[in-house]
Amino acid sequence: METKKYSSYAEIEQDLEILKLEKEIYYQKMLLSIDKTKESILPSKSVSLLGNLYQKVFSGTYGTILKLLIPYVFNWYINRKRGD
């Protein structure tokens, strides 16, 4: 890269201003990228709604029966004969 030759201080100031604005643009892009990453990592509202639904289904008498029944059904499914 060749060294740029300036003929006035105004040209230097103009290039410095351009570099300053480019730096700010890249900084804002980085912040936006960080925010998008945070949003993709954090659970969404739909996940919390599923959690609430899970708590409602598995609470009370019906939930107790399901909690006892699920392991038996799961074991039956795993241990069943493949020909059936």
C-alpha positions in Angstrom: 0.0 0.0 0.0 1.4 3.3 -1.0 1.5 6.3 1.3 -1.0 8.9 0.4 0.3 12.4 0.0 -1.8 15.2 1.2 -1.7 18.8 -0.1 -3.7 20.4 2.8 -4.9 19.8 6.3 -8.5 19.8 5.1 -7.8 16.5 3.1 -6.3 15.0 6.2 -9.3 16.0 8.3 -11.7 14.6 5.7 -10.0 11.2 5.7 -9.9 11.2 9.5 -13.7 11.9 9.5 -14.3 9.1 7.0 -12.3 6.6 9.1 -14.1 7.7 12.3 -17.5 7.1 10.6 -16.4 3.7 9.3 -15.2 2.8 12.7 -18.6 3.7 14.2 -20.4 1.7 11.5 -18.4 -1.4 12.2 -19.0 -0.9 16.0 -22.8 -0.7 15.5 -22.7 -3.8 13.2 -20.9 -5.6 16.0 -23.4 -4.6 18.6 -26.3 -5.7 16.3 -24.6 -9.0 15.8 -24.2 -9.5 19.5 -27.9 -8.7 20.1 -29.0 -11.2 17.4 -26.8 -13.8 19.0 -28.3 -13.2 22.4 -31.8 -13.5 20.9 -30.9 -16.8 19.3 -29.5 -18.2 22.6 -32.2 -17.1 25.0 -35.3 -19.1 25.1 -38.3 -17.6 23.4 -41.7 -17.1 24.7 -43.0 -20.3 23.0 -40.5 -22.3 25.1 -41.8 -20.7 28.3 -45.3 -21.4 27.2 -44.5 -25.1 26.7 -43.0 -25.1 30.2 -46.1 -23.7 31.7 -48.2 -26.2 29.8 -46.0 -29.0 31.1 -46.5 -27.8 34.6 -50.2 -27.7 34.2 -50.5 -31.1 32.6 -48.2 -32.9 35.2 -49.7 -31.3 38.3 -52.5 -32.9 40.3 -53.9 -36.4 40.1 -53.8 -36.6 36.3 -50.2 -35.6 36.3 -49.3 -38.2 39.0 -50.9 -40.9 36.9 -49.0 -39.8 33.8 -45.7 -39.6 35.7 -46.2 -43.2 36.8 -47.4 -44.5 33.4 -44.8 -42.9 31.1 -41.8 -45.0 32.2 -43.8 -48.3 31.7 -45.0 -47.2 28.3 -41.4 -46.2 27.4 -40.0 -49.5 28.6 -42.7 -51.4 26.7 -41.8 -49.5 23.5 -38.1 -50.2 23.8 -38.5 -53.9 24.8 -41.2 -54.8 22.4 -40.4 -57.4 19.7 -39.5 -56.0 16.3 -41.8 -58.4 14.5 -45.0 -57.0 16.1 
